[in-house]
């Protein structure tokens, strides 16, 4: 898997991603402490509102960036987003009012909504071979999971010698380092020219979303995003409730539970590159979504149980299973988008995935919290479990087993009389053209 890091462009981009993730993790810890200083007992409400603002920024900004990304240099956009994030993080220690927190969080997350889809669209251009790209997707999943474990531990170590305001400087340093790494490489240009688009700004911003609704496997991905959001919201929102109230354990056990979720996700991310050589994306991703239902069932049994020492290891196992199932869905998702959008249209497609997937979390995060608080954990498990089951079954129905997949191939000796020369693009050493590959391995040019 690490062999893809020999590619200098990807290596710099991956290191930039890791450093920026660590900086963001430090900011998350510092933001909680800042909210307590500013709002006191209302800190939880402030953080909940900040999380909602984050999701709104993701849903609203990403499509707009996708609409203009093909008109501006990608490196300029990525560096500009990093510098914006660094500037916002530099201002956070000077906040004294709650409204200032909200404004700065919106700006910070809007810049992230600009950076991430462009980054995701650049990677398949830097690694055109599907096997390399699959390994890069697994590394990216591992980076997210490791950050969720490493950043809190690093923050705890730093807070033993400095105040939390200094953590924001770590965030600033992370974004500046990310910008420097992006500047240090020449980003590949998309193959071909962007398709001409008519209409106003809204039409351009909605181009990626229209692609999702027009493509059966991407419609299925929308349903899969909702299934994953139901599971991840359960873990993110209610872990502390399960550990502290239901099981009566200490605060350190909350980190252990979240670590179990990340551990399950990492194991799957490590195994998937080899699995996807033999098993289709459809089988893996739908299998992960349908696995969520028995996991929710097990969680329901645990929630209803009165007592027993078995509940602690059971919760860790359930959280690890949630992480594994979600990783089965999330890790290969980039392969679907790569196959469904021509290179010049990948940024709007990844922007649509970024926006629509976070729209699912915008629904399930408050649902997990509100239902759990108002009607109890059992009701929250049932509600989110039903959503996961319905979304998984919908994905099965939406994703045809024999759907053609557009695949690009390079041919060194493609001659002028080749019947598909009109679909070909000149590349170093030959030509690249596209054909449709059916699920059973048959090939139909087109």
Buried (B, 14 or more C-beta within 10 A) or exposed (E): BEEBBEBEBBBBBBBBBBBBBBBBBBBBBBBBBBBBEBBEEBBEEBBBBBBBBBBBBBBBBBBBBBBBBBEEEBBEBBBBBBBBBBBBBBBBBEBEEBEBBBBBBBBBBBBBBBBBBBBBBBBBBBBBEBEBBBBBBBBBBBBBBBBBBBBBEBBEEBBEEEEBBBBBBBBBBBBBBBBBBBBEBEBBEBBEEBEEEEEEEEEBBBBBBEBBEEBBBBBBBBBBBBBBBBBBBBBBBBBBBBBBEBBEBEEEBBBBBBBBBBBBBBBBBBBBBEBBEEEEBBBBBBBBBBBBBEBBBBBBEBBEEEEEEEBBEBBBBBBBBBBBBBBBBBBBBBBBBBBBBBBBBBBBBBBBBBBBBBBBBBBBBBBBBEBBEEEEBBEBBBBBBEBBBBBBBBBBEBBEEEBBBBBBBBBEEBEEEBEBEEBBBEBEEBBBBBBBBEBEEEEEEE
